[in-house]
Amino acid sequence: MNKIFVTDYDGTLAGKDGKINSVTVDALKKLGNQGILRVIATGRSLFSLKTVVDIDLPIDYLVFSSGIGIYDWKNHKLLVENSIGEMDTKLIYEFLVKKSYDFMVQLPVPDNHFFHHFSSGTHNADFYSRISYYETHGVDPIKKCPQKASQFVIICPEENGNYNLIRNHFSHLKVLRATSPIDNKSVWIEILPDNVSKATGIEHIRKMYNVNIEDINVVGNDYYDLDMLNYVNKERAFVVSNAPSDLKNIFNCIESNEQNGVANLIDRLY
């Protein structure tokens, strides 16, 4: 295998219902028949993705939680895991509480679908929707902040400079922003271990198979995809038409997730 095709999940590969349709599944099978490695790089945890896809989904690797972990999908094997150390976990928690953010602290991989949460007490529907989503899947929040964390997820109804504030305060860690996959408007700010991103996950897989970076295509839809979009050659970086306008001005734009954009791209490229 000397080529890799990488796609984000929510808002890119999946439709508004969070599911992949048969047209897209067939396109992924086409890649496999040609010996092309298929990678999903998502902000979802391994647990979360498994709630919306079939176990026989035709992919080879999963870069999950924005690069915190890498999973061999076919062999059901965890390959890579990363976490935030005890001191940083404590400092981040204290800072976010002091600033009255609504946030979750995720346990280390492979249990990073479990989390402790802190609420400022203000109205934040998206924050409570995320808690409710996990509760409906049998995941109850834990009572105390863990000593070590895989990531922090801060949910803000509006950006209002929060991303830059948090990124500058924790410049030694990886800080990403994304549009909420729940209400499609709130801002999620994620604090991750240093040197962790979707791009580092792809690089790990690339080295495993000695693939040239010129033979990697990437598709995304939001700001947290910037690392992997900038990782590949410009002509190999694509965004769906439902991506923010500033991203569409930078990268190659394809049809939206609701118009089978990824499947159509696969047909054109391969």
C-alpha positions as CSV (number, residue, x, y, z in Angstrom):
1,M,0.0,0.0,0.0
2,N,1.6,3.2,-1.1
3,K,-1.3,5.7,-1.0
4,I,-3.5,7.0,1.9
5,F,-6.9,8.7,1.8
6,V,-7.8,10.6,5.0
7,T,-11.2,12.1,5.9
8,D,-12.7,13.8,8.9
9,Y,-16.0,12.2,10.0
10,D,-18.7,14.7,11.3
11,G,-19.7,17.2,8.7
12,T,-17.4,15.6,6.1
13,L,-17.9,11.9,5.6
14,A,-21.1,11.6,7.6
15,G,-24.4,13.4,6.9
16,K,-26.4,15.6,9.3
17,D,-27.6,12.5,11.1
18,G,-24.1,11.4,11.9
19,K,-24.3,8.3,9.7
20,I,-22.5,7.3,6.5
21,N,-24.7,6.4,3.6
22,S,-24.3,3.4,1.2
23,V,-22.8,5.5,-1.6
24,T,-20.0,6.6,0.7
25,V,-19.5,3.0,2.0
26,D,-19.1,1.8,-1.6
27,A,-16.5,4.5,-2.3
28,L,-14.5,3.4,0.8
29,K,-14.7,-0.2,-0.5
30,K,-13.4,1.0,-3.8
31,L,-10.3,2.4,-2.2
32,G,-9.7,-0.8,-0.3
33,N,-10.0,-2.8,-3.6
34,Q,-7.3,-0.6,-5.0
35,G,-5.0,-1.2,-2.0
36,I,-5.3,2.4,-0.8
37,L,-5.2,2.9,3.0
38,R,-8.4,4.4,4.4
39,V,-8.1,6.6,7.5
40,I,-10.8,8.4,9.4
41,A,-9.3,11.3,11.5
42,T,-12.0,12.6,13.9
43,G,-12.5,14.5,17.1
44,R,-14.7,11.8,18.3
45,S,-13.5,9.2,20.9
46,L,-13.3,5.6,19.8
47,F,-16.4,4.9,21.9
48,S,-18.3,7.7,20.3
49,L,-17.5,6.7,16.8
50,K,-18.6,3.1,17.5
51,T,-22.0,4.4,18.4
52,V,-22.7,5.6,14.9
53,V,-20.8,3.2,12.6
54,D,-20.9,-0.5,11.9
55,I,-18.0,-2.6,13.2
56,D,-17.4,-3.7,9.6
57,L,-17.0,-0.2,8.3
58,P,-14.5,-0.5,5.4
59,I,-11.6,1.5,6.8
60,D,-8.1,0.6,8.0
61,Y,-7.2,3.0,10.7
62,L,-8.8,5.5,13.0
63,V,-7.1,8.6,14.4
64,F,-9.5,9.5,17.2
65,S,-9.9,12.3,19.7
66,S,-8.0,14.7,17.4
67,G,-4.9,12.5,17.5
68,I,-4.8,11.4,21.1
69,G,-5.1,7.8,19.9
70,I,-4.6,5.7,16.9
71,Y,-6.6,2.5,16.4
72,D,-6.1,-0.4,14.0
73,W,-9.7,-0.8,12.9
74,K,-9.4,-4.2,11.2
75,N,-7.4,-5.9,14.0
76,H,-9.2,-4.1,16.8
77,K,-5.9,-2.9,18.3
78,L,-4.9,0.3,20.0
79,L,-1.6,1.5,18.6
80,V,-1.0,4.9,20.1
81,E,-2.2,6.8,23.2
82,N,-1.3,10.2,24.7
83,S,-2.3,12.0,27.8
84,I,-1.8,15.3,29.7
85,G,0.4,15.0,32.8
86,E,-0.8,15.4,36.4
87,M,0.6,18.9,37.0
88,D,-0.9,20.3,33.8
89,T,-4.2,18.6,34.4
90,K,-4.4,20.3,37.8
91,L,-3.3,23.7,36.5
92,I,-5.8,23.6,33.5
93,Y,-8.6,22.6,35.8
94,E,-8.0,25.4,38.3
95,F,-7.7,28.0,35.5
96,L,-10.9,26.9,33.7
97,V,-12.9,26.9,37.0
98,K,-11.5,30.3,37.9
99,K,-12.6,31.7,34.5
100,S,-16.0,30.1,34.9
101,Y,-15.9,28.0,31.7
102,D,-18.2,25.1,31.1
103,F,-16.0,22.1,30.3
104,M,-15.3,18.4,30.5
105,V,-12.1,16.6,31.6
106,Q,-11.7,13.3,29.7
107,L,-10.1,10.3,31.3
108,P,-6.9,8.8,29.5
109,V,-7.3,6.5,26.6
110,P,-8.9,3.9,26.3
111,D,-11.5,5.3,28.7
112,N,-11.6,8.8,27.4
113,H,-15.3,8.6,26.8
114,F,-15.7,9.0,30.6
115,F,-15.4,12.5,31.9
116,H,-15.7,14.8,34.8
117,H,-17.5,18.1,34.1
118,F,-17.7,21.5,35.6
119,S,-20.6,24.0,35.0
120,S,-20.5,27.7,35.5
121,G,-24.2,27.6,36.1
122,T,-25.0,29.8,33.1
123,H,-27.3,28.7,30.2
124,N,-25.3,26.5,27.8
125,A,-27.6,24.1,25.9
126,D,-24.8,22.6,23.9
127,F,-22.8,21.7,27.0
128,Y,-25.7,19.9,28.6
129,S,-26.5,18.2,25.2
130,R,-23.1,16.6,25.2
131,I,-23.5,15.3,28.7
132,S,-27.0,14.0,27.8
133,Y,-25.6,12.3,24.7
134,Y,-23.2,10.2,26.7
135,E,-25.7,9.5,29.4
136,T,-28.1,8.0,26.8
137,H,-25.3,5.7,25.9
138,G,-24.7,4.5,29.4
139,V,-21.8,6.8,30.3
140,D,-22.3,8.7,33.5
141,P,-20.0,11.6,34.4
142,I,-17.4,10.9,37.1
143,K,-17.5,12.9,40.3
144,K,-13.9,14.1,40.6
145,C,-11.3,15.5,38.2
146,P,-8.9,12.7,37.2
147,Q,-5.2,13.1,38.0
148,K,-4.3,12.7,34.4
149,A,-6.4,13.6,31.4
150,S,-6.5,12.8,27.7
151,Q,-8.0,16.2,26.9
152,F,-10.2,19.1,28.1
153,V,-13.2,20.1,26.1
154,I,-14.4,23.7,26.8
155,I,-17.8,24.5,25.3
156,C,-18.6,28.2,24.6
157,P,-21.9,29.5,23.2
158,E,-19.7,32.1,21.4
159,E,-16.0,32.4,20.6
160,N,-15.5,36.0,22.0
161,G,-11.7,35.7,22.1
162,N,-11.8,32.5,24.3
163,Y,-9.7,30.5,21.9
164,N,-6.8,32.9,21.8
165,L,-7.0,33.4,25.6
166,I,-6.7,29.7,26.3
167,R,-4.2,29.0,23.6
168,N,-1.9,31.7,24.8
169,H,-2.2,30.7,28.5
170,F,-1.3,27.1,27.7
171,S,1.1,27.6,24.8
172,H,3.1,24.5,25.8
173,L,0.1,22.3,25.0
174,K,-2.0,21.8,21.8
175,V,-5.1,23.9,21.7
176,L,-7.7,23.5,19.0
177,R,-11.1,25.0,18.2
178,A,-14.0,23.4,16.4
179,T,-17.6,24.1,15.6
180,S,-19.9,22.0,17.8
181,P,-21.1,18.8,15.9
182,I,-24.3,19.0,18.1
183,D,-25.8,22.4,17.5
184,N,-23.4,23.4,14.7
185,K,-22.8,26.9,16.1
186,S,-21.2,26.7,19.6
187,V,-17.4,26.7,19.8
188,W,-15.5,23.8,21.3
189,I,-12.0,24.5,22.5
190,E,-9.9,21.4,23.1
191,I,-6.7,21.2,25.1
192,L,-4.6,18.3,24.1
193,P,-1.1,16.9,24.9
194,D,1.7,18.8,23.2
195,N,2.6,17.6,19.7
196,V,-0.7,15.8,19.3
197,S,-3.0,16.4,16.3
198,K,-4.7,14.7,13.5
199,A,-1.6,15.4,11.4
200,T,0.7,13.6,13.9
201,G,-1.6,10.6,13.7
202,I,-1.5,10.5,9.9
203,E,2.3,10.9,10.1
204,H,2.5,7.8,12.3
205,I,0.6,5.8,9.8
206,R,2.5,7.2,6.9
207,K,5.8,6.0,8.4
208,M,4.4,2.6,9.2
209,Y,3.9,2.0,5.4
210,N,6.6,4.3,4.1
211,V,4.1,6.3,2.0
212,N,5.3,9.5,0.3
213,I,3.5,12.6,1.5
214,E,2.7,13.4,-2.1
215,D,0.5,10.3,-2.1
216,I,-1.8,11.4,0.7
217,N,-5.2,13.1,0.1
218,V,-7.0,14.7,3.0
219,V,-10.6,16.0,3.4
220,G,-11.9,18.1,6.3
221,N,-14.7,20.6,7.1
222,D,-13.6,22.7,10.1
223,Y,-10.8,24.5,11.9
224,Y,-9.7,21.4,13.9
225,D,-8.8,19.9,10.5
226,L,-6.3,22.6,9.8
227,D,-3.3,20.6,11.0
228,M,-4.0,17.7,8.6
229,L,-5.0,20.0,5.7
230,N,-1.7,21.9,6.0
231,Y,0.2,18.6,6.5
232,V,-0.2,17.5,2.9
233,N,0.6,19.2,-0.4
234,K,-1.9,22.0,-1.2
235,E,-3.3,20.2,-4.2
236,R,-4.1,17.2,-1.9
237,A,-6.0,19.1,0.7
238,F,-9.8,19.4,0.3
239,V,-12.7,20.8,2.2
240,V,-16.4,20.2,1.7
241,S,-18.6,23.1,0.7
242,N,-20.3,23.2,4.1
243,A,-16.9,24.3,5.6
244,P,-16.4,27.9,6.9
245,S,-15.8,30.4,4.1
246,D,-12.3,31.2,5.1
247,L,-11.2,27.5,4.8
248,K,-12.9,27.3,1.4
249,N,-10.8,30.3,0.3
250,I,-7.6,28.4,1.1
251,F,-8.2,24.8,0.2
252,N,-9.8,22.9,-2.7
253,C,-13.6,22.9,-2.3
254,I,-15.7,19.9,-3.1
255,E,-19.4,19.1,-2.7
256,S,-21.0,19.1,0.7
257,N,-21.3,16.1,3.0
258,E,-25.0,16.0,2.2
259,Q,-24.1,15.8,-1.6
260,N,-21.7,12.8,-1.2
261,G,-18.7,15.1,-1.5
262,V,-16.2,12.6,-0.3
263,A,-17.6,9.7,-2.4
264,N,-17.5,12.0,-5.5
265,L,-13.9,13.0,-4.8
266,I,-12.9,9.4,-4.5
267,D,-14.4,8.7,-7.9
268,R,-12.5,11.6,-9.4
269,L,-9.2,10.8,-7.8
270,Y,-9.1,7.1,-8.1
